Amino acid sequence: MSETLSSLQRKIGSAQDLQAVVRTMKAMAGASIGQYEKSVLSLNQYYLSLELALHTCLRLQPNTALATTAAFATLYNEPPAKGGAIAVVVFGSDQGLVGQFNETMTDFVTTELGKWSGVTQLWTIGERIQARLADTELSIAQHFALPGTLAAITPLVTELLLRLETAYERGEICEVVLFHHQPQSQALYSPRQQRLLPLDDSWRNHIALLQWPTNNLPQVIGNTEQSLLAFVHEYLFVALFRACAESLASENASRLLAMQRAEKNIEELLDEMQRHFHLLRQSSIDEELFDLFAGFTS
């Protein structure tokens, strides 16, 4: 009986230690969500401002002239060589305890790529998503470590954009598509894909349909082509930065939900074990009292 009580005490102690870890992870996830969500909100406004700036440049420069702009065509419109692969950039997580975050993204990527006919290159960001996709039939071309803080996103995006533009200019890839989770209401998230390159006619039509918010139309001071290239580069940078920030916000939301479920399960388990412990202890006391009474009466 004493060994059973000791064993149960050790289990209760282990559950309490695990509960402390879960509460710490829950607090860290809750604290991290705020900064990423604020970043996403700010980036959404900045992203819209960039689209309006691009709208102004395209309005002042006809599409026919834009199509013959060597710098734009080489970097962003059409790769110099045909037959390149489609670069698929997938954002996941580096750490565990995130529920079905990486599993959902893996299923989404494999399902969507199953509908494509071209050659693809996987560019993974995050150790966990790399491990999940490595178990599929898809091959991973490049891998990047996921930033752990908001400040660390900029170096990652800078390196990623440089490699993508270089591969695109060389004709190694002909298209770039982003896969990442996007935050939804009430700490939920959903997978999303976004076409980054090329900036073709459909992209230009989308930009051209935007409406300037006031009646005072802006003008570009200086060289329109140089301004266009600068805005396009910033547009691509912000698109990648926002995708990473949205993925990190979704990851922490998933971790928070997972920790909330784990905390509830641990509390229920602790209550059950503590009730069992009190019953065993009371039974042990009753047996000792019975033995004492039996010895006294004999």
RARAHU-V50309 format. One record per pair of residues at least 12 apart in sequence whose ideal C-beta (glycine too) atoms are under 8 Angstrom apart, sorted by the first residue. I is the first residue (numbers start at 0). GAP is how many residues later the second one is. Records with the same first field share a line. If there is no record, write none. Layout:
I = GAP / GAP
This chain:
0 = 279 / 282 / 283 / 286
1 = 282
3 = 276
4 = 272 / 275 / 276 / 279
7 = 265 / 268 / 269 / 272
8 = 268
10 = 262
11 = 258 / 261 / 262 / 265
14 = 251 / 254 / 255 / 258
15 = 254
17 = 248
18 = 244 / 247 / 248 / 251
21 = 237 / 240 / 241 / 244
22 = 236 / 240
24 = 72 / 230 / 234
25 = 230 / 233 / 234 / 237
28 = 223 / 224 / 226 / 227 / 230
29 = 222 / 226
31 = 216 / 220
32 = 154 / 216 / 219 / 220 / 223
34 = 115
35 = 114 / 209 / 210 / 212 / 213 / 216
36 = 146 / 212
38 = 111 / 206 / 210
39 = 143 / 202 / 205 / 206 / 209
42 = 195 / 198 / 199 / 202
43 = 198
45 = 192
46 = 188 / 191 / 192 / 195
49 = 181 / 184 / 185 / 188
50 = 156 / 159 / 184
51 = 158 / 160 / 161
52 = 178
53 = 153 / 174 / 177 / 178 / 181
54 = 152 / 153 / 155 / 157
55 = 156 / 161 / 162 / 163 / 164
56 = 163 / 167 / 170 / 171 / 174
57 = 146 / 149 / 150 / 170
58 = 149 / 158
59 = 159 / 160 / 164
60 = 163 / 164 / 167
62 = 138 / 141
65 = 138 / 162
68 = 156 / 159
70 = 154 / 158
71 = 153 / 156 / 157 / 160
73 = 95
74 = 90 / 93 / 94 / 154 / 157
75 = 92 / 121 / 122 / 123 / 156 / 160
76 = 121 / 122 / 123
77 = 120 / 122
78 = 89 / 90 / 91 / 92 / 94 / 95 / 119
79 = 89 / 90 / 91
80 = 89 / 90
81 = 89 / 92
82 = 88 / 91
83 = 83 / 84 / 87 / 88 / 89 / 90 / 91
84 = 33 / 34 / 35 / 36 / 87 / 88 / 89
85 = 30 / 32 / 33 / 34 / 35 / 87 / 88 / 89 / 90 / 91
86 = 33 / 34 / 36 / 54 / 77 / 80 / 81 / 86 / 88 / 89 / 90
87 = 21 / 25 / 32 / 33 / 34 / 35 / 89 / 91
88 = 34 / 36 / 71 / 75 / 87 / 88 / 89 / 90 / 107 / 151 / 154
89 = 15 / 19 / 32 / 33 / 34 / 35 / 39 / 43 / 89 / 90
90 = 14 / 34 / 35 / 38 / 55 / 87 / 88 / 89 / 90 / 152 / 153 / 156
91 = 13 / 32 / 33 / 34 / 35 / 36 / 37 / 38 / 40 / 54 / 155
92 = 33 / 34 / 35 / 36 / 53 / 158
93 = 32 / 33 / 34 / 51 / 52 / 54
94 = 33
95 = 32
96 = 158 / 161 / 162
97 = 30 / 153 / 156 / 157 / 160
98 = 155 / 156 / 158 / 159
99 = 154
100 = 80 / 88 / 149 / 150 / 153 / 154
101 = 24 / 26 / 27 / 30
102 = 29
103 = 77 / 87
104 = 24 / 27 / 74 / 75 / 76 / 86
105 = 23 / 26 / 27 / 30
107 = 71 / 83 / 85
108 = 24 / 29 / 70
109 = 26 / 28
111 = 67 / 81
112 = 25
117 = 56 / 57
119 = 18
120 = 18 / 20 / 21 / 52
121 = 16 / 17 / 18 / 19 / 20
122 = 17 / 18 / 19 / 20 / 21 / 37 / 41
123 = 16 / 18 / 19 / 20
124 = 18 / 19 / 20 / 21 / 31 / 35 / 119 / 122
125 = 19 / 20
126 = 18 / 19
129 = 13
141 = 21
143 = 12 / 15 / 16
145 = 102
146 = 97 / 101
149 = 95 / 98
152 = 88 / 91 / 92 / 95
153 = 87
155 = 88
156 = 80 / 83 / 84 / 87
157 = 79
159 = 80
160 = 75 / 76 / 79
163 = 12 / 32 / 33
164 = 71
167 = 29 / 30
173 = 24
174 = 20 / 22 / 23
175 = 19 / 20 / 21
176 = 16 / 17 / 18 / 19
177 = 15 / 16 / 17 / 18 / 61 / 62 / 65
178 = 12 / 13 / 14
179 = 12 / 14 / 63 / 64 / 66 / 67 / 70
180 = 65 / 66 / 69 / 70 / 73
181 = 64 / 68
182 = 63 / 66 / 67 / 70
186 = 66 / 69 / 70
187 = 65
188 = 60 / 61 / 64 / 65
193 = 45 / 49
195 = 40 / 43 / 44
196 = 39
198 = 33
